[in-house]
């Protein structure tokens, strides 16, 4: 009982602290979306904090709690706290029109990558993997390195799902929660330094941040992978070591493997093409989800997907949609002055709050070292299972991961890794903010044209495309 209360207190503290911090930066003058305050904190944030605390406390009913929280927040804003887009039902409708592509992309990718993960499982590659990995805990750590590398050029959701599928097979379904947290951390770390590995880093790329500025995040990300990966690998080895089946009995389904590659190539190709060649249309449709599902349906003519995964994957996606929608209604209008302490704090905020609006605000504000920001908002979401879309996707495969208490206790090394990685990067590279006026000029003329044509809206329009690295946190 004592431990349960301690876990609940920690979870509630994690939920409330970012809300209080965000309340300090929410704009209060007339014309903003902030409504009534209670003890100096907007009631919107208190409702959101209660929703997160409810998810942490009643993890077996996480979806119901998230939907109830969304309903209460929406009702509150309809009656007392106007949306950024306006008051009442028109404001609500305008708000969800603005968020529609983002939410559709997120839902489509979470469910689509669940289908992809099952395709990968049926290739029987995961069963062969132990024969090519070191024995003991180094083999478990090597798997985390694989997830890290995959996420550097794939979406972090896909990397986490593939990592979870491998872990399910090689550990005979007995996967430690601490190791699951490390899989999510590896996926988010791998995407932190790549402009195609995470939604937030792609946003920076679109906003003229040079890829060479973002790649600096790998200095912290690699250290964080080692700091959390080794303890997690040891946890997993004690819990259930790698299982090796006789290699002669395993036959690889090469056709399914080709299907997996086809789906991933479609996702990467559309992500790059839309954001480099046609950024003005990035917000017109959920292109990434459409690419993934187009590839799934087309290849279904060759190998039937396992449609049984759709129910659980859809429920997990609906849960994340509810939290993302609730977070999008929060009246966050500005951030504290750009500095490394602010970037460090944003990582902890990203564990419970959508990292896309945080990144958007930081880009508008300017003055950040973008490598630090990329690592903070990307890796920070790994500290709680619902802090990133990769975590929610993995929890759909492993229900035991949905306990915030177990995630915090068994995955203690993730928070430690975040702090150690951040300060290692600070000591080695130093804080070198890049002011807006000296950032790289856009490589694509159409991007500049959009900016000049709609100076108030172009960043928001472009950044709302989501490649599913979105996180409440981290995403």
C-alpha positions in Angstrom: 0.0 0.0 0.0 2.8 2.4 0.9 4.6 1.8 -2.4 1.3 2.3 -4.3 0.7 5.6 -2.7 4.3 6.7 -3.4 3.9 5.7 -7.1 0.6 7.6 -7.3 2.1 10.7 -5.7 4.9 10.6 -8.2 2.6 10.2 -11.1 0.3 13.0 -9.9 3.4 15.2 -9.3 4.6 14.6 -12.8 1.2 15.5 -14.1 0.7 18.6 -12.1 4.2 20.1 -12.2 4.1 20.7 -16.0 0.6 22.1 -15.7 1.8 24.6 -13.2 4.9 25.4 -15.3 2.7 25.9 -18.4 0.3 28.1 -16.4 3.1 30.5 -15.7 3.7 30.9 -19.4 0.1 31.0 -20.5 -0.8 34.4 -21.7 -3.4 36.1 -19.6 -4.3 39.3 -21.5 -7.6 39.6 -23.3 -7.7 37.9 -26.6 -6.0 34.8 -25.6 -7.5 31.4 -24.9 -6.9 31.4 -21.1 -10.1 31.2 -19.0 -10.7 31.5 -15.3 -7.8 30.8 -12.9 -7.7 28.9 -9.6 -4.9 29.8 -7.2 -3.1 31.4 -10.1 -3.4 28.4 -12.4 -5.8 28.2 -15.4 -8.5 25.7 -14.7 -7.8 24.2 -18.1 -4.5 23.0 -16.8 -5.9 21.6 -13.6 -8.4 19.5 -15.6 -5.7 18.2 -17.8 -3.5 17.4 -14.8 -6.4 15.5 -13.2 -6.8 13.6 -16.5 -3.2 12.5 -16.5 -3.3 11.6 -12.8 -6.4 9.5 -13.5 -4.6 7.7 -16.4 -1.7 7.0 -14.1 -3.9 5.8 -11.2 -6.5 3.8 -13.2 -4.3 2.4 -16.0 -6.7 -0.5 -16.6 -9.3 2.1 -17.7 -6.9 4.5 -19.4 -9.0 4.9 -22.5 -12.2 5.7 -20.5 -10.3 8.2 -18.3 -8.8 9.9 -21.3 -12.1 10.2 -23.1 -13.8 11.5 -19.9 -11.1 14.0 -19.4 -11.4 15.2 -23.0 -15.1 15.6 -22.6 -14.8 17.6 -19.4 -12.1 19.8 -20.9 -14.1 20.4 -24.0 -17.3 21.2 -22.0 -15.3 23.6 -19.7 -13.9 25.5 -22.7 -17.3 25.7 -24.4 -18.7 27.3 -21.3 -16.0 29.3 -19.7 -12.6 29.3 -21.6 -12.7 30.1 -25.3 -10.6 28.2 -27.8 -7.7 29.9 -29.6 -9.9 29.8 -32.7 -12.9 31.4 -31.0 -15.6 30.8 -28.4 -18.4 28.2 -28.3 -19.3 25.5 -30.8 -17.8 27.5 -33.8 -14.5 27.7 -31.9 -14.6 24.0 -31.1 -15.3 23.1 -34.8 -12.6 25.4 -36.0 -10.1 23.9 -33.5 -10.7 20.4 -34.6 -10.6 21.4 -38.3 -7.1 22.8 -37.5 -6.1 19.5 -35.7 -7.8 17.1 -38.2 -4.8 16.2 -40.3 -2.6 15.8 -37.3 -5.0 13.5 -35.6 -5.8 11.5 -38.7 -2.1 11.0 -39.4 -1.5 9.8 -35.8 -4.4 7.4 -35.8 -3.5 6.0 -39.2 0.1 5.5 -38.4 -0.4 3.9 -35.0 -2.8 1.3 -36.4 -0.9 0.9 -39.7 2.4 0.2 -37.9 0.7 -2.4 -35.7 -0.2 -4.2 -39.0 3.4 -3.8 -40.1 4.8 -5.2 -36.8 2.7 -8.3 -37.3 3.9 -8.7 -40.8 7.5 -8.5 -39.5 6.8 -11.1 -36.8 5.5 -13.5 -39.4 8.7 -13.1 -41.5 10.3 -15.2 -38.7 13.3 -12.9 -38.7 12.9 -12.2 -34.9 13.3 -16.0 -34.3 16.6 -15.9 -36.2 17.9 -12.8 -34.4 19.2 -14.5 -31.3 21.7 -16.5 -33.4 23.3 -13.2 -34.5 23.4 -11.4 -31.1 25.9 -11.7 -28.3 24.9 -14.0 -25.4 23.7 -12.6 -22.1 22.7 -9.1 -21.4 24.9 -7.7 -24.2 22.5 -9.3 -26.7 19.5 -7.5 -25.1 21.5 -4.2 -25.3 22.4 -4.9 -29.0 18.6 -5.1 -29.7 18.2 -1.6 -28.3 21.0 -0.4 -30.6 19.1 -1.9 -33.5 16.0 0.1 -32.5 18.1 3.3 -32.2 19.5 2.9 -35.7 16.2 2.0 -37.3 14.6 5.1 -35.8 17.3 7.4 -37.3 15.8 6.9 -40.8 12.3 5.4 -40.0 9.5 6.8 -37.9 10.1 6.2 -34.2 6.7 4.4 -33.9 7.8 1.9 -36.5 11.1 1.4 -34.8 9.5 0.8 -31.4 6.9 -1.6 -32.8 9.6 -3.6 -34.6 11.7 -3.6 -31.4 8.7 -4.8 -29.4 8.0 -7.5 -31.9 11.6 -8.7 -31.7 11.6 -8.6 -27.9 8.3 -10.6 -27.8 9.8 -13.4 -29.8 13.4 -13.6 -28.5 12.3 -13.3 -24.8 9.3 -15.7 -25.3 6.7 -12.9 -24.4 8.3 -12.3 -21.0 9.5 -8.7 -21.5 10.4 -6.6 -18.4 8.7 -3.2 -18.1 12.0 -1.6 -17.6 13.2 -3.0 -21.0 10.0 -1.8 -22.7 10.7 1.7 -21.4 14.2 1.3 -22.8 12.8 0.3 -26.2 10.7 3.5 -26.3 13.7 5.5 -25.2 15.9 4.0 -27.9 13.3 4.7 -30.6 12.9 8.3 -29.4 16.7 8.8 -29.0 17.4 7.5 -32.5 14.9 10.0 -34.0 16.2 12.9 -32.0 19.1 13.8 -34.2 17.5 13.0 -37.6 15.3 15.4 -39.5 13.2 12.5 -40.8 13.1 10.5 -37.5 10.7 12.6 -35.5 7.9 15.0 -36.1 9.6 17.7 -34.0 12.9 17.5 -35.9 11.1 17.6 -39.2 9.3 20.8 -38.0 12.7 22.3 -37.3 13.9 21.3 -40.8 10.9 22.9 -42.4 11.5 26.1 -40.3 15.1 26.5 -41.8 17.0 24.8 -39.0 20.0 23.1 -40.6 20.2 19.3 -40.3 23.7 19.8 -39.0 22.3 21.7 -36.0 19.8 19.0 -35.3 22.3 16.1 -35.6 24.1 17.5 -32.5 21.4 15.8 -30.5 23.1 12.5 -31.1 25.8 13.5 -28.6 23.2 13.3 -25.8 21.2 10.6 -27.4 24.0 8.1 -27.7 25.0 8.7 -24.0 21.4 8.3 -23.0 21.1 5.0 -24.9 24.0 3.6 -23.0 23.0 4.9 -19.6 19.5 3.5 -19.8 20.2 0.6 -22.2 22.7 -1.3 -20.1 20.6 -1.4 -16.9 17.5 -2.3 -18.9 19.4 -5.1 -20.7 20.5 -6.5 -17.3 16.9 -6.3 -16.0 15.7 -8.2 -19.0 18.4 -10.9 -18.8 17.6 -11.6 -15.2 13.8 -11.6 -16.0 14.0 -13.7 -19.2 17.2 -14.3 -21.2 17.4 -14.6 -24.9 15.9 -17.8 -26.3 17.6 -19.5 -29.2 15.6 -21.9 -31.4 17.5 -24.3 -33.6 18.4 -22.3 -36.7 17.7 -25.1 -39.1 14.0 -25.2 -38.2 13.4 -21.5 -39.0 12.4 -20.5 -42.6 12.2 -16.9 -43.5 9.2 -15.6 -45.3 11.0 -13.4 -47.8 7.8 -12.1 -49.4 6.6 -10.7 -46.1 10.0 -9.2 -45.5 9.7 -7.4 -48.9 6.2 -6.2 -47.9 7.7 -4.8 -44.6 10.3 -2.9 -46.6 7.7 -1.7 -49.2 5.6 -0.2 -46.4 8.6 1.5 -44.7 9.9 2.8 -48.0 6.5 4.3 -48.9 6.4 6.1 -45.5 9.9 7.5 -45.7 9.5 8.5 -49.4 6.3 10.4 -48.8 7.6 12.1 -45.7 10.7 13.4 -47.5 8.9 14.3 -50.8 6.0 16.2 -49.1 8.2 18.2 -46.8 10.9 19.1 -49.3 9.0 19.4 -52.6 5.5 20.3 -51.6 5.5 21.8 -48.1 2.6 24.1 -49.0 0.4 21.0 -49.3 1.7 19.3 -46.2 -1.4 20.3 -44.2 -3.9 19.4 -46.9 -4.2 15.7 -46.0 -2.7 13.0 -43.7 -0.2 12.0 -46.4 2.0 9.8 -44.3 -0.9 7.7 -43.0 -2.3 7.5 -46.5 1.0 6.2 -47.8 1.3 3.5 -45.2 -2.2 2.3 -45.7 -2.0 2.5 -49.4 1.1 0.2 -49.2 -0.7 -2.1 -46.7 -3.8 -2.5 -48.9 -1.8 -2.9 -52.1 0.5 -5.6 -50.7 -2.6 -7.4 -49.1 -3.1 -8.8 -52.6 0.2 -10.7 -52.0 0.0 -11.6 -48.3 -3.0 -11.2 -46.2 -2.3 -8.9 -43.2 -3.4 -10.1 -39.7 -6.4 -7.9 -39.3 -7.0 -9.2 -35.8 -4.5 -6.6 -34.5 -6.8 -3.7 -35.6 -9.0 -3.7 -32.5 -6.3 -3.4 -29.9 -4.3 -1.0 -32.1 -7.4 1.2 -32.7 -8.2 1.4 -29.0 -4.6 2.4 -28.2 -4.6 5.0 -31.0 -8.0 6.4 -29.7 -6.4 6.8 -26.2 -3.6 8.8 -27.6 -5.9 10.9 -29.8 -7.9 11.8 -26.7 -4.8 12.9 -24.8 -3.4 14.8 -27.8 -6.8 16.6 -28.3 -6.9 17.5 -24.7 -3.4 18.9 -24.7 -4.1 20.9 -27.9 -6.8 22.8 -26.0 -4.4 24.1 -23.3 -3.8 27.9 -23.4 -0.1 27.8 -23.9 0.9 31.0 -25.7 4.6 31.5 -24.9 7.6 29.9 -23.3 10.2 31.3 -20.8 13.3 32.9 -22.3 15.3 30.5 -24.4 18.2 28.9 -22.4 19.5 25.5 -21.5 17.5 25.3 -18.3 14.4 26.0 -20.3 15.3 23.3 -22.8 16.0 20.9 -19.9 12.6 21.6 -18.4 10.8 21.1 -21.7 12.0 17.5 -21.7 10.2 16.8 -18.4 7.1 18.7 -19.7 7.2 16.6 -22.8 6.6 13.5 -20.7 3.0 14.5 -20.2 2.4 17.3 -22.7 2.2 17.3 -26.5 5.7 18.1 -27.8 4.5 19.5 -31.1 3.0 22.8 -29.7 6.0 23.1 -27.5 8.4 22.8 -30.4 6.2 25.2 -32.5 6.4 27.8 -29.7 10.2 27.4 -29.4 10.6 27.8 -33.1 8.6 31.0 -33.1 10.5 32.3 -30.1 14.0 31.4 -31.5 17.3 31.6 -29.6 17.6 27.9 -28.9 20.4 25.5 -29.5 18.3 23.2 -31.7 20.3 20.1 -30.9 19.4 20.4 -27.2 15.8 21.2 -28.0 15.5 18.2 -30.4 16.9 15.8 -27.7 14.7 17.3 -24.9 11.3 17.2 -26.6 12.1 13.9 -28.3 13.7 11.8 -25.6 11.7 13.4 -22.7 8.5 11.6 -23.7 10.1 8.3 -22.9 9.8 8.9 -19.1 6.1 7.8 -19.1 4.4 5.2 -21.3 1.8 7.8 -22.5 4.4 10.5 -23.0 5.1 9.6 -26.6 3.3 7.9 -29.5 6.0 5.2 -29.5 5.2 4.4 -25.9 1.4 4.2 -26.5 2.0 2.0 -29.6 4.2 -0.4 -27.6 1.7 -0.6 -24.8 -0.8 -1.9 -27.2 1.4 -5.0 -27.6 2.3 -5.2 -23.9 -0.6 -4.3 -21.5 1.7 -4.5 -18.5 3.4 -1.3 -19.7 0.3 0.7 -19.1 1.1 1.1 -15.4 2.6 4.5 -14.9 3.9 3.3 -11.5 5.7 0.3 -12.9 7.1 2.4 -15.8 8.5 5.0 -13.4 9.9 2.4 -10.9 11.2 -0.2 -13.4 12.2 2.3 -16.0 14.0 4.6 -13.6 17.1 4.6 -15.8 15.2 6.5 -18.6 14.9 9.7 -16.5 18.5 9.3 -15.3 19.7 8.8 -18.9 17.9 12.0 -19.9 19.6 14.1 -17.3 23.0 12.5 -17.9 22.8 12.8 -21.7 21.7 16.4 -21.5 24.5 17.5 -19.2 27.1 15.5 -21.1 26.1 17.3 -24.2 26.3 20.6 -22.4 29.8 19.9 -21.1 31.1 18.6 -24.4 29.5 21.0 -26.9 28.2 23.9 -24.8 25.1 25.9 -25.4 25.2 27.6 -28.8 21.8 29.2 -29.7 21.2 30.0 -33.3 19.3 33.3 -33.7 16.6 33.4 -36.3 18.3 36.0 -38.4 21.3 33.7 -39.1 19.5 30.5 -39.6 19.9 28.8 -43.0 17.8 30.2 -45.8 15.1 27.9 -47.1 16.3 25.5 -49.7 12.9 25.5 -51.4 11.4 28.7 -52.9 7.8 27.6 -52.3 8.5 27.6 -48.5 9.6 31.2 -48.6 6.6 32.1 -50.7 4.3 30.6 -48.1 6.0 32.5 -45.4 5.7 35.8 -47.2 2.1 35.2 -48.2 0.9 34.2 -44.7 3.4 35.5 -42.2 1.2 34.7 -39.2 0.2 31.2 -40.2 2.9 29.6 -42.3 4.8 27.9 -39.5 1.7 26.6 -37.9 0.4 25.3 -41.2 3.6 23.5 -42.1 4.3 22.1 -38.7 1.0 20.5 -38.2 1.8 17.7 -40.6 2.6 14.8 -38.3 4.8 11.8 -39.2 3.6 10.1 -36.0 6.5 10.9 -34.0 4.1 13.1 -32.1 4.0 12.8 -28.5 2.0 14.1 -25.7 5.4 14.4 -24.5 7.6 13.6 -26.9 6.8 12.5 -28.9 
